[in-house]
Amino acid sequence: MNFLVLGYDGTDEAAASRRAAVRGLHLDGSVRNYAAGKWLDSGALLDEEGDMVGSFIVCDYSSQEALHKEWLDHEPYAINGVWQRIEIHPIALSPRALSNRDLANYS
């Protein structure tokens, strides 16, 4: 099942330093999640001025429980207070977004 995860950064004065302190751990995890086929896309959430205010991840887990157990409960941005609010939305990807492997099973 595909999910869109939105992680909103804190707005306090220490928010940027919290992000910087664990960014390397977050990026290491993202490499592993992409390699395992769990993350399909990710990037920054921006405000109207173009400043980063959070992150988005499009991912594939068997359930929301699995998403938490296999990734989010250990995500450095989540456990170190970078993301102050997290939204998880089940999604259906468009055929264009699906890989060729997935297109064969698309109905």
N, C-alpha and C positions, 0 to 999 in steps of 0.2 A: 504494500500500500504506500502511496506517495503522500508526503506531508510537506507543508511549507512552515518553517519555523522562523519566527521573527523575534530577534533578541534586541531589546531596546536598552541602550547604554544609560547609565546614571547621568544626571545633569549637575552633580556637585563638583566642587573644585578638584577633587581627587580622582574623578572618573578617568581622565586621560592617562594618569599614572597607573591606575589599576589595569587598564587595557594593555599598556606598554609592558608592564611587569610579567604578564602571562601570554603575550602575543606569540612568542616562540612555541610554547606548549600547545596553544590553539592551532597554529599552523602545522605542527607535527601531527596532531590528531586529524587535521583536515586531509593531509596527504594519505594517512592510513584509511580514512573513511572513503575517499575517492577510489583508492586502490581496491578496497573491498566491495566497491559498487554500491555503497550505502549513500554517498552524497552524489547528487546529479548536477548541482549547480550551487553557487554561493556568491555572496558579495556584500557590499556595504549598503546600509540604508542611509540616505542623505537628507538633510533638511533643504529648505528653499535656497539657502546660500551655498549649498554644495558641501557642507561640513558633515562628517560621519556622525550619525546618531545611533547606530546599531548595525545589526547584521541580518542577512537572510540566508537560509539554507533550504534547498529543495532536496529532499532525501527519500530513501526507500527502505522502510522497515515493515515487518510483518504486522505490526500493531503499534498503537501509541505506547503501550506498556513496553514493548521491545525497544522502541525509540529511546525511552528513558533509560532502561536497563543497559542497553548496549552502547549508548552514547551520551545522552544529555545529562544523566546523573554524574558523569565524569568529565563533562566539558569544562575546561579551565575558565572560560568566560562566565559560565553559569555558577560554578562553585566558588569563584573568587570575587563575585559581586560586580563584574563588569556589566553584565546584563541585569538590569534592575526589574525588567518585566519581560516575560517570555510568552508568546502566543504560539500555539500549535494548531494548524488547520489541515485536515485531510483535504487532498486535492486530486483532481483527475487531470493528468497532463494531456495536452493536445497531441494529435498524431505527429505534428512537426517536431515536438519536443522529445518524442520517444526515439529510442535507438532502433536501428534496423531489426535487431533481435526482438524487441518489443512490438514492432509493427506487425510481425507475423502473427502475434497473438491478440492484436487490437480488434475490438468489435464495437 
